[in-house]
């Protein structure tokens, strides 16, 4: 789940190569084959990351204003120059490219960048479900089966979309339910969506409606019906097709049979609103709040009246939360990342930053205590393999916003991202 700050006012309820910690620039010290005054030089290039098809602006000196007279290569692979001046080239990253330096050759003089253009392991997977709106939620119970929801064009209803072939083809169904709550005061608030297996999905709407359950989710025509509670929800998480927690303005709701929902006493203060929930099993659940530094944990989540302990976060506001075990969790928000390694104490994590990426983080997934991926606005994607001490920039290099993230097991390492303008990205390697 995620928080889209540009759309929200007053509540946060949404949200391979080259390691970077802190701020990075695209400025290069160029090597050249010639030392004459007419030698070509590269001073910078932007963006410094992306995939095939990304348009990169290369700045420098002594380029040719005749487009065809400039030869550009990304790690040895020839690229197409679309426009040129003596100090700037507009170049499209070629197919088959890998991470490496950029070279520009003009009249026998060659300049090579001192830093690499980083090629992301993510790629866009085609979708025959066309929408100009965002795909706000995605949940993938296997490496080839993914379910997602988006708000339909010219409709207040959300659509349920799915793929069974790893994202090559999709089909979709009108759920008849409203995932978003839209008002002039609060912007657009997304509800929750989770699919614990390839047959079952739950939609917890952000508007005052009943929670919807999709059964036979992989059938030709899935069944969509209302279950349990009516309310305003921001997130839902299920450990099985019958055990789920849902949170939002309406407090905390729980089902242990997949149909009947119980309203639980909220541990949050009256001024707080539960925005995120994650349960590692039927005993341990964490609940985060929006714009507050409180995290709540229960270790008897199945009890008639669960007991909650209050934990303090070093930063306020959580957009997404994921735990790889009952004690190892990471949470992200608007410019902050926090984690716990003992299930009790939370510490701040170094926030990765590089020119052209965002520090508004909307989604997080951790395979284990050390290996996590976070996503955010401006197609921001970062991955850590040491618990957040260092981050690798895997951003795509476009301006779309990444809203949600879902991965399968660490062995397959397959992840999917739902993004704005109807885009889904996929990664099948590190």
N, C-alpha and C positions, 0 to 999 in steps of 0.2 A: 504494500500500500504506500501512498505517497502524499506529499504536500506540494501543490503548485502555488508558489507564493504570489505569482503575478495575478492569480485569479482569486486569492483568498484575502479576506480582510477580517482579522479578529480571531482566526482559528486555523491551526495547522492540522489537517486531517487526511490529506491524501496519504507521497512522497510519497604487440605484446613484447613490448620491448621498451628499453629505456626507462630506468627507474628515476623517479623524481620525488624529492621531499622538499617542500617549500615552493618558492616561486621560481619558475623557469622562464627564460627568454629565448627568442628565436634568432638572436644575433650570432653571426658566425665570423670567425677569423679564417679567411679564405686562403687556400693554397692555389697557386697558379703555375702554369708551365712557362710563363714569360714574366720578366721583370720590367718590361718597357712601360711607358706611360699609357699605352693603349691596351694593356693587359686587362682581361676580363676579371671582375671580382664579384663575389656574392657577400652582401652585408647582412642579409636576413631573408627568411622565408616564413610565410604564414598561410594556413596553420602549419604547425610542426608535426602534425599527426593526421591520420585519416585512412581511407581505403581507396581502392581503384575507383576512379570517377571524381574524386575530390579535386576541386580547383585550387591550386596553390599559387600565391603571388610571390615571386622571387624578386628581391630588390638588390641592386648592386650598381656597377658602373661598366661602361664600355660594351653594353649589349648592342645588338643591331636593331634599328627601328624597322628593318625588314623582317617580318615574322619568320620566314623560311630560312633566314641566315643564322638563326639561333638553334643549336642542337642541345637538347636538354635530356638528361637521363636520371632516373631514380634507381640508385644501386645498380647501374649498368643497363637498365631497361629503358629504351627510348620512349620519350613522352611527346605529346602533341602540344605545341605552343599556339595559343589562340590569339594572343595579341602581344605587341612588343613596343617598348620605347627604349631609349638608351640606358634607362635606369630601372626598368621594371618589365617583368615577363609574367604573363598569365598562362599557367600550364596545367593540364589535366593529368592526374596520376594514372599511369597505364595499368592494364590488367597484368596479373602475374608478378606484381612488384613485391619485394620484401624490404624489411627495414634496412636502411643504409643511407649513404650520403647522396647529395644532389650535385650533378655536374652541369656546367654550361660551357659550351664551346662556340666561339665566334672567330672566324678567320684564323683558325689554327691555334688560338689562345684558349686554354681551358682553365676554368676555376672550379674548385671542388669545395663544398661546404665542410666545415670542421665538425658539425653536429649532424646527427641522423634525422631523416624523416621517418617517423615511427608509424609502421603499418599495423592497424588494429586487427586482431584475430576475429573480430565481429563482422558480420555481413548482413545486409538486408535480405530477408526472405520474402518472396513475392506473395502477395495476397490478392485473391480475386474478390475479396470483400472490400469494396471501395467506400471509403468514408473520408471526408475532409476534417472530421473531428478526431479527437484523441482516443486511442485504445487505453483506457484508464486502468484496467486490471488484467492480469494474466496469471494463470496457474497451470503448471505442467506436471502431471503425475508420472510421466515417463519421458524418455528422451525423444520420442517421436509424437507423443500425444500432448497437445496443449489446448487449453480452453481460455478464452478471453472475453471481455465485455467492452462495448463501446456505446456511446450515446448516438443514436441514429440521426442522420441528417433529416431535417424537417420533421422531427418526431421527438416527443418527450420520453419515449421508451428507450430502454437499452436493448442492444442486440447481443446475443450469445453466439460467439464464433469459435470454430474449432478446426484443428488439423490433426491428421493421423499419420502424416508422412514427413514429419519434421519441418513443417512450414512451407512446403512447396505449394500445396493447395489448401484452401479453407472453404468452409461453408458456414452459414449462419441462420439464426432464427430470432424473430422478435420475441422478447421475453414478456412483453406486456407490462413490465415493471419499470420503475424509474430509478435508475442508479444515482443520478445527480439531483441535488437540490439547488436550484438557482434563484437567487434574489439579488436585488440591487445593493443590499447592505453586506452580504456575506460572500458574494461571488458564487462559484460553483464548487460544491462539496461532494466528494465521491464517497460512496458507501463501500462495503467490503465484499470480497469475492474470494472463495477458496474451493478447490477441488481435491479432496483427499485421495481419490482414486479415479480411474478412467470411466467410472459409471456415475459418479455423484459430484454435484457442485452445489454450493450455496451462495445466494446473493442477499446481502444485508443492505437494504436501501438507506440512503441518507435522507429520504423524505419519509413522512409518517405512513409507512406501509408495512405489511407483513413480510417477514423473511421468506424468500422464495427458495425452494429446493428443486434442483434439476436431477431427475433420475433417468436411467437409461441414456446417460449423456453421450454415449458412443453409438446409440441406435440411429437408424435412418431418421426417425422423428423422436427426439427426446421428450420426456414428460416434464412439464414445468408446473408446479403447484405451490400454493402458500402453505406455510407451516408456522405454528407457534406465534411468536410475539409480533405486535405492531410497534413500531418505534422509529427513531432516528439513529442510524448506526454509521460508524466510520470504518470499522474493521471487523473481520471475522476470521477465526482460525480453528481448524478441525484436526484432531489427531487421528480420527477415523471417520467413516461415513455416518457415525451416530453420535460422536462426542465433539461438541464445538462450543466455543465461547464467542460471543459477539459483544462489542462495546460501542459506546457513542453517547450522545446527549441523553439517551434513555437509560444510561447506566450500563450494568452488566447483565447479560442474559446467557443461559447455558442450556444445552440439550444433552441428554445422555441416551436418547433413543432416536435422534434425528427428526423427531416430529414435535414433541412437546418441549416448550421452553420455559425455564424458571427464571424469574427476576431475582437476582442476588443483591444483597446489601453491598453498596458501593463503598470501598475504602477511601475514595477520593473526597477531598473537601468540596463544599458546595460550589466554590468558585472555579473548580477544575472540571475538565471534561475528558473522559477516557477516550483516547484517540487510536491507540494501538494495543493489540493483544497477541501474545505468542505462547502456546502451550507445548512443552516438550513431550508430555505424556498426560495421562489422566490425573496426575497428582500435581505437577508443577506448571504454573502459568505466571506470566509476567504481564502487567497492564501498565502502559505509559499514558501520560497526560499531555495535552497540548499547552504550550507556553508556560509550563511549570517545570520544576526540577524534581518532581516526585515520580518514583517508580514503585509499583506495588507488586508483591510476590505472594503466591499461595503455594503451599506444598501439600494441601489436601483439597485439590480442585474438585474432586468428586463428592466431597462431603455435603450434607444437607445445607450446612452453613459454613462455607470455607473461611478459614482465618487468613488474614493478610498481614504481612510485615511491610513497613514503609522504608524505602531506600531513597537516598538523596543522590541526584545526578549533578555532576559538576557544571553542566550546561542545561539550559531550559529548552523545551520544545522537541518532541520526537515525531518524525515523519514516517519512520519504519523501524521495525525491530525484528531481529532474527537470532535464534539460539541454536547452536550445534549440539548442545547438551544441556542438562539441567543447571549447569553452573557457568557455561561459556556463552555469552551473548554480546551482540553489538547493536547499537541503535544509532540512527542518523537523523539529522534534521536540517534546519536552515543554517548552514555554516558550522555545524558541530557534529562530532563523532564521539561516542562514548562506548566503553565496553566493561564487562565484568568477567573475571576469570575464576571467581569463587562463588558466584551467584548472590553476592551480597554487596560488595564494594565496587563502585563504578569510578572509572578514571577517564580522563580526556585522551583522545587519540590524535596524533598529528594529522592535521587537515591537509590533504594533497592539493596542490595548486599549480597550474601552468597556464600561460597565456592562451585564451580562447576556450577555457573550460570554466564551469560554474562551481561554486561552493554551496549551491542549494541542492542538497542531496535528498532524493525521494525514495530510494529503495536500497535494501541491503540483503545479501544472502551469504551465509558462512557455511562452508563445507565442514570445517573443523575449527578449533580454537585459533588457528593461525591463518587460514586461507579464506578470505572474504572478497566479495565484489560489491561495490557500491555504484549507484547510478544517480544522475541528476539532470538538471536543466542544461541546455546547450549541448545535448548529446554527450554529457559527461559520463565516463566510465573509468573506474579505477579498480585495481586488484592488488591485494596484499597477500604475501605468503609468510609474513612474520608477525602477524597479529596487529598490524597497523603502524609498525615502526617505519616501514618503507612502503611506498605505493608505486605501482607501474601504471602509466597512462595507457589506457586502451580505447580512448575516445574515438568516435567515428570521424569527426571533422566536419559536421554539418550543424545546422542551427535548430534541429528538432529537440524537443524536450523528452527525456526518458522518464516515464511515469512509474513503472513497476517492473519487477525482476523476479523470475522464477527459474530455479535450477533443479536438476535431478540429482542423482548420486554423485559422489566424488569420483567414482570409478569411470563414469561416462563423461563427467565434466561438461555436460551440455546445459547451456543456459539460454533463456529467451528474455528479451526486453520488449515491453509494450511502450510505444512512443506516440507523439503527436502526429497528426495528419495521416493516421491509419497505417503506421509503419511498425513492423516487428523486426527486431534484430536477433541474430542467433550466433552463439559461439560453441564450437565443438572441440576446441583445444585451448590451451592456456593463453 
